């Protein structure tokens, strides 16, 4: 699994947001998308946005279908915007 941390990146936003908490200084949402193509291995992406006080972290995870048919981690990218 490849893990990359980047500072000073822009916020990631998703079209399908599921707020876990929408008020106060702490907020979290997660969006999951299944990507299917006739010519490619199916993949699934999960985007998570977490704000805890003054700290914000956005995570983008990509999973691909393994040889056993189950989704397996492929790439995780975590960004924390600079203030």
Backbone bond lengths (Angstrom), bond angles and torsions (degrees), N, CA, C in turn:
res aa  C-N    CA-C-N  psi(-1)  N-CA   C-N-CA  omega(-1)  CA-C   N-CA-C  phi
1 X - - - 1.432 - - 1.522 107.67 -
2 X 1.312 116.39 134.56 1.457 123.18 179.58 1.519 108.39 -97.33
3 X 1.325 117.28 128.61 1.461 121.69 178.51 1.520 107.97 -122.16
4 X 1.319 116.21 128.07 1.451 121.88 -178.44 1.531 108.26 -127.63
5 X 1.309 117.76 132.78 1.466 122.11 175.53 1.516 107.85 -114.73
6 X 1.328 116.31 132.62 1.454 121.80 -177.23 1.520 108.56 -130.08
7 X 1.340 116.87 135.83 1.456 121.70 175.48 1.521 108.23 -107.69
8 X 1.309 116.77 153.69 1.460 123.30 179.03 1.532 111.83 68.63
9 X 1.303 118.30 33.81 1.466 121.67 176.44 1.520 108.69 -98.01
10 X 1.300 115.60 157.58 1.455 119.21 178.86 1.518 109.71 -76.94
11 X 1.327 116.70 159.22 1.455 121.48 180.00 1.514 110.67 -67.01
12 X 1.335 116.54 144.38 1.449 122.74 176.12 1.521 107.84 -95.28
13 X 1.312 116.47 131.46 1.454 119.95 176.93 1.505 108.73 -123.09
14 X 1.307 116.55 150.41 1.452 120.86 -179.13 1.509 110.77 -125.43
15 X 1.314 115.64 158.28 1.453 119.14 -179.00 1.520 112.01 -81.10
16 X 1.323 117.25 -26.99 1.463 120.72 178.74 1.515 107.76 -112.46
17 X 1.314 116.09 101.28 1.448 120.92 -177.61 1.516 109.59 -111.49
18 X 1.326 116.34 135.18 1.445 122.09 176.16 1.517 107.46 -116.89
19 X 1.333 118.43 98.53 1.457 119.20 -177.26 1.521 110.96 -71.34
20 X 1.330 116.31 129.11 1.441 120.98 174.19 1.532 109.79 -87.81
21 X 1.319 115.30 -30.67 1.452 121.48 177.99 1.524 106.81 -151.94
22 X 1.334 118.66 127.29 1.457 119.83 -172.24 1.524 113.64 -115.28
23 X 1.309 119.51 -2.99 1.451 120.24 -179.24 1.515 110.12 -124.04
24 X 1.331 115.74 159.27 1.448 120.94 178.50 1.511 112.01 82.32
25 X 1.337 116.62 -175.76 1.456 121.24 -175.59 1.532 113.64 -75.91
26 X 1.317 118.56 -15.84 1.458 122.00 -177.60 1.525 109.45 -106.98
27 X 1.339 116.80 120.24 1.460 121.99 -178.84 1.512 109.57 -137.34
28 X 1.340 116.04 144.04 1.458 122.06 178.01 1.512 108.98 -142.62
29 X 1.347 116.85 138.99 1.462 121.18 168.67 1.516 108.67 -143.03
30 X 1.321 114.95 153.79 1.464 121.87 179.70 1.518 108.86 -135.74
31 X 1.339 116.95 137.65 1.467 122.42 176.32 1.527 107.70 -130.12
32 X 1.339 116.77 133.23 1.464 122.12 179.41 1.520 109.19 -122.68
33 X 1.336 116.55 136.42 1.465 122.30 179.38 1.511 109.54 -131.60
34 X 1.329 117.03 135.06 1.461 122.46 172.37 1.516 107.82 -97.52
35 X 1.331 116.58 127.53 1.454 121.78 -179.02 1.521 108.54 -112.41
36 X 1.328 117.15 115.60 1.455 121.55 -179.64 1.520 109.68 -119.25
37 X 1.304 116.05 143.26 1.453 122.10 177.66 1.518 108.02 -144.85
38 X 1.326 117.66 146.95 1.457 121.27 178.71 1.517 112.18 -67.32
39 X 1.329 117.93 -24.52 1.459 121.48 -174.97 1.527 113.51 -109.21
40 X 1.313 118.49 6.20 1.459 119.79 -175.86 1.525 110.57 -136.14
41 X 1.298 114.67 160.96 1.447 121.68 175.69 1.535 108.44 -69.70
42 X 1.337 119.14 130.93 1.465 120.27 -179.72 1.532 111.74 -58.95
43 X 1.314 116.03 140.94 1.455 121.83 177.72 1.520 109.28 -130.35
44 X 1.317 114.67 162.47 1.463 121.83 178.14 1.516 107.61 -135.44
45 X 1.326 117.13 134.63 1.461 121.05 177.55 1.524 109.60 -116.45
46 X 1.319 115.02 145.36 1.458 121.75 175.41 1.514 107.55 -130.89
47 X 1.333 116.05 126.63 1.460 121.76 176.05 1.516 107.98 -114.13
48 X 1.331 116.05 131.24 1.457 121.85 179.56 1.518 108.91 -127.63
49 X 1.317 116.14 133.76 1.464 123.22 177.13 1.522 106.67 -119.23
50 X 1.330 116.66 123.42 1.461 120.74 -178.91 1.519 109.13 -129.04
51 X 1.328 116.68 127.16 1.467 121.98 174.22 1.514 107.46 -120.50
52 X 1.320 116.25 124.08 1.453 122.37 178.45 1.520 107.32 -129.48
53 X 1.325 116.26 100.70 1.459 120.46 -175.87 1.508 110.55 66.33
54 X 1.338 117.65 -120.95 1.464 122.45 -179.84 1.525 113.17 -92.56
55 X 1.318 118.39 0.90 1.473 121.84 -176.95 1.522 110.58 -105.69
56 X 1.335 116.34 130.59 1.461 122.76 177.76 1.519 108.63 -123.16
57 X 1.337 116.82 132.61 1.461 122.27 178.24 1.519 108.37 -131.66
58 X 1.343 116.04 129.26 1.457 122.48 174.74 1.527 107.67 -111.86
59 X 1.331 116.72 132.55 1.460 122.02 -179.56 1.519 108.92 -123.52
60 X 1.331 116.62 132.73 1.459 123.48 176.69 1.530 106.71 -121.35
61 X 1.335 117.35 115.23 1.463 122.17 -178.79 1.516 109.64 -113.92
62 X 1.325 116.89 135.29 1.456 122.93 177.88 1.524 108.04 -117.06
63 X 1.325 116.46 129.47 1.462 122.37 176.89 1.515 108.41 -120.48
64 X 1.328 117.01 145.26 1.454 121.55 176.75 1.525 108.67 -124.05
65 X 1.324 115.73 158.59 1.458 119.83 179.99 1.517 109.08 -77.08
66 X 1.329 115.72 126.80 1.460 121.61 -179.39 1.521 111.58 -84.28
67 X 1.327 116.05 179.72 1.464 121.48 -178.43 1.525 112.32 -65.63
68 X 1.341 117.09 -21.75 1.466 120.53 177.85 1.530 112.49 -88.62
69 X 1.343 117.51 2.27 1.458 121.73 178.24 1.515 114.48 89.25
70 X 1.329 118.13 -7.19 1.461 122.65 -179.75 1.527 109.28 -93.58
71 X 1.338 116.81 151.26 1.462 120.28 175.82 1.519 109.23 -72.75
72 X 1.338 115.64 138.37 1.454 121.80 178.48 1.525 108.86 -129.33
73 X 1.348 117.67 150.10 1.463 120.51 179.14 1.517 111.04 -60.02
74 X 1.316 116.66 139.11 1.456 122.22 177.99 1.528 110.73 -121.69
75 X 1.337 117.30 -47.00 1.458 120.37 -177.54 1.526 109.08 -153.41
76 X 1.333 116.14 136.83 1.465 123.15 173.52 1.518 108.12 -124.76
77 X 1.322 116.06 128.78 1.468 121.17 177.15 1.521 107.25 -124.39
78 X 1.314 115.60 124.02 1.462 121.28 179.51 1.516 108.17 -116.16
79 X 1.337 116.82 128.93 1.463 121.03 178.45 1.516 109.69 -122.72
80 X 1.317 114.44 145.07 1.462 121.63 176.14 1.521 107.02 -131.31
81 X 1.344 117.51 105.98 1.469 120.08 -178.05 1.520 112.05 -59.52
82 X 1.328 116.10 139.18 1.464 121.63 175.75 1.517 109.37 -78.46
83 X 1.266 116.36 150.14 1.473 121.47 -178.46 1.501 110.07 -98.28
